[in-house]
């Protein structure tokens, strides 16, 4: 992403928003900002950082991105953290906790030069959480950015992780409901999508039709699409159940499209279960590489209705993507989906396969309602969930954490 990207965003969000970004960034020019997460490909965090970091550079910040490395035992442990933070009773052996801590010690040594001298370090999710403890002589402010639904964590695991979190200067959560009591400031910043990325730009009808033909989709029948990693919390098996209920009344097709992530060792097992359950020629299970963004874009644009039937969800960027494309979404009544899917307005929230099937049938019978919901959905994303808004909040957070002597930040 080169110079001039902000000018392109101005065409989407307006000159006023870009002016605010430039104003805030003036006070942070030259600041060294480092983001650390666990993977460069797969999942919403990596997608955000691929766009957020270059934009911070364009605004004059010295921004960079590091990725923690670990062996299978490390990712087994961190996946257990993820499950426990989202409410599963998950007892993690002491041997795995030692692998977790030792891996962070080793990564701290490798990253010491870039992290110790940074003005701001954003640590994303639990995988690199202990790095702060093992970086001596740090200069700047460290912020833990949690993208997970921690509203009802398994307490023994949260207690263990909290010992590391308490050492940070601030914490960022996606929703107020996720925030846990801590001895430092907490901030709320919802995730966002990039309207100029390959996954979200406009596509012509020929390209959309070509992708549908590639996967054997019938353009004459309604298409239900869920895009997500093959993860139990995304409930792909519940999606298949809902599809079967709808199909008894309406000739529909289902696409379950997603990929894996290097930090998710359970994905292959979940994919195997999904493929075993998808014994219907109208169910298309697509394991896609991480770089086929235009394919995902085309599938979402081809969809009649988009699903995200998660049972736990930090935010749900695939919901945001679908809404940006003018699609009504039937989503799980959980986490960040509640912030996006406004019942009877931008879609429907559901808790069961039966509920999902009922809402899908309702919308298929009411094309005018479906279209209106899609229009409202796109407007909601424009006003609340685009990358420029998240960038503005990041800049404001950095000024606040630094203890800027100004009593307030004024944007003209």
Number of C-alpha atoms within 10 A of each C-alpha: 11 9 11 10 13 18 12 12 19 15 10 14 16 12 13 11 15 19 15 15 21 17 17 21 23 12 14 20 15 15 18 20 26 21 20 24 22 23 18 19 18 20 22 19 20 19 18 17 17 17 17 21 20 19 22 21 20 18 20 17 20 19 22 18 18 16 16 19 17 18 11 12 16 23 22 18 21 24 18 21 25 21 21 22 24 23 17 15 15 16 12 16 9 9 10 17 16 13 18 24 19 15 21 24 19 16 19 23 14 12 17 18 12 16 29 18 16 21 20 22 26 22 26 21 19 23 28 24 25 22 24 23 16 16 17 13 10 17 12 19 17 24 27 26 25 21 24 23 25 25 17 16 21 19 16 15 19 17 12 12 16 16 11 16 23 15 17 20 17 21 23 24 23 23 23 14 14 21 19 15 9 14 12 12 14 20 18 17 21 22 25 25 26 20 22 15 15 16 20 22 15 15 14 9 11 9 13 19 16 14 18 18 12 8 13 12 22 14 13 8 12 18 21 22 25 28 25 25 23 27 20 20 14 21 21 28 21 19 26 21 17 21 23 20 17 21 15 9 9 15 12 20 24 27 24 22 21 22 21 22 20 14 23 21 18 17 17 14 12 18 23 11 14 22 14 10 14 17 11 11 9 19 20 19 18 15 14 15 13 16 13 11 14 19 19 23 23 24 25 29 24 23 23 23 24 29 30 28 30 26 19 23 23 24 24 26 25 22 26 28 27 29 29 26 23 23 30 32 35 28 27 27 22 20 24 25 26 18 14 24 25 19 16 11 17 27 29 23 25 22 14 19 20 17 15 27 20 15 18 24 15 13 20 17 11 10 12 11 18 22 17 16 25 24 19 20 27 21 15 19 22 19 10 16 24 23 22 25 21 19 21 19 18 18 18 16 18 22 18 16 16 13 9 12 8 9 8 8 12 9 10 7
